[in-house]
Amino acid sequence: MSFERSLLFTLLAARYEIRSVVITSNLAFSQWDNIFHDAMTTSAAIDRLVHHSTILELNTTSYRTECAKNNQQKRLKKSEKLEETVA
């Protein structure tokens, strides 16, 4: 297991039933094998997370995606205005 994966699991294990943890992810738990690359570690991490937890599933558009779209639209409008003034 890589250092980062080991560190994440160690953090979850150390804080389990002691302190609160907030984790955000765009992956479903069924895809967490991609994070830990080990079914047993993945299962243990998820078990510690969901025990005593409140899971909020947000089915909304990503804030970052919306900002990127808005910025792209602004750049296009500026480009169009610049082309109009040059022409």
C-alpha positions in Angstrom: 0.0 0.0 0.0 1.4 3.4 -0.9 2.2 5.9 1.8 -0.8 8.1 1.1 -3.2 5.2 1.2 -1.6 3.9 4.4 -1.8 7.4 5.9 -5.5 7.7 5.1 -6.3 4.4 6.6 -4.3 5.2 9.7 -6.1 8.5 10.1 -9.5 6.8 9.8 -8.5 4.1 12.3 -7.0 6.6 14.8 -10.1 8.9 14.8 -12.6 6.0 14.8 -15.0 6.6 17.7 -12.8 9.4 19.1 -13.2 12.4 16.8 -15.4 13.5 13.9 -14.2 13.1 10.3 -15.6 14.7 7.2 -14.8 13.1 3.9 -16.0 14.1 0.5 -15.7 11.9 -2.5 -17.0 11.6 -6.0 -16.7 7.8 -5.8 -19.3 5.4 -4.6 -18.1 3.0 -1.8 -18.2 0.3 -4.4 -15.4 2.1 -6.2 -13.1 2.6 -3.2 -11.1 -0.5 -4.2 -9.5 2.0 -6.6 -8.2 4.0 -3.6 -6.9 1.3 -1.3 -6.2 -1.5 -3.9 -7.0 -4.1 -1.2 -10.5 -5.4 -0.5 -9.8 -6.0 3.2 -8.4 -2.5 3.8 -11.2 -0.9 1.7 -13.8 -2.8 3.7 -12.2 -1.8 7.1 -12.0 1.8 6.1 -15.6 2.0 4.9 -16.7 0.1 8.0 -15.1 2.7 10.3 -16.6 5.6 8.2 -20.2 4.4 8.1 -20.4 3.2 11.7 -22.1 6.1 13.7 -22.2 8.2 10.5 -24.5 10.4 8.7 -24.0 10.1 4.9 -25.1 13.1 2.8 -25.4 12.2 -0.9 -25.6 15.3 -2.9 -26.9 14.8 -6.4 -26.2 18.3 -7.6 -23.9 19.9 -10.2 -20.4 20.3 -9.0 -19.6 23.9 -7.8 -16.2 23.7 -9.5 -17.9 22.6 -12.8 -20.4 25.4 -12.7 -17.6 28.0 -12.0 -15.5 26.6 -14.9 -18.5 26.8 -17.2 -19.3 30.4 -16.1 -15.6 31.4 -16.6 -15.5 29.8 -20.0 -18.7 31.7 -21.0 -17.2 35.0 -19.8 -14.0 34.4 -21.8 -16.1 33.6 -24.9 -18.1 36.8 -24.5 -14.9 38.8 -24.1 -13.4 37.2 -27.2 -16.6 38.0 -29.2 -16.5 41.6 -28.1 -12.9 41.9 -28.9 -13.5 40.5 -32.4 -16.4 42.9 -32.9 -14.3 45.9 -32.0 -11.4 44.8 -34.3 -13.7 44.1 -37.2 
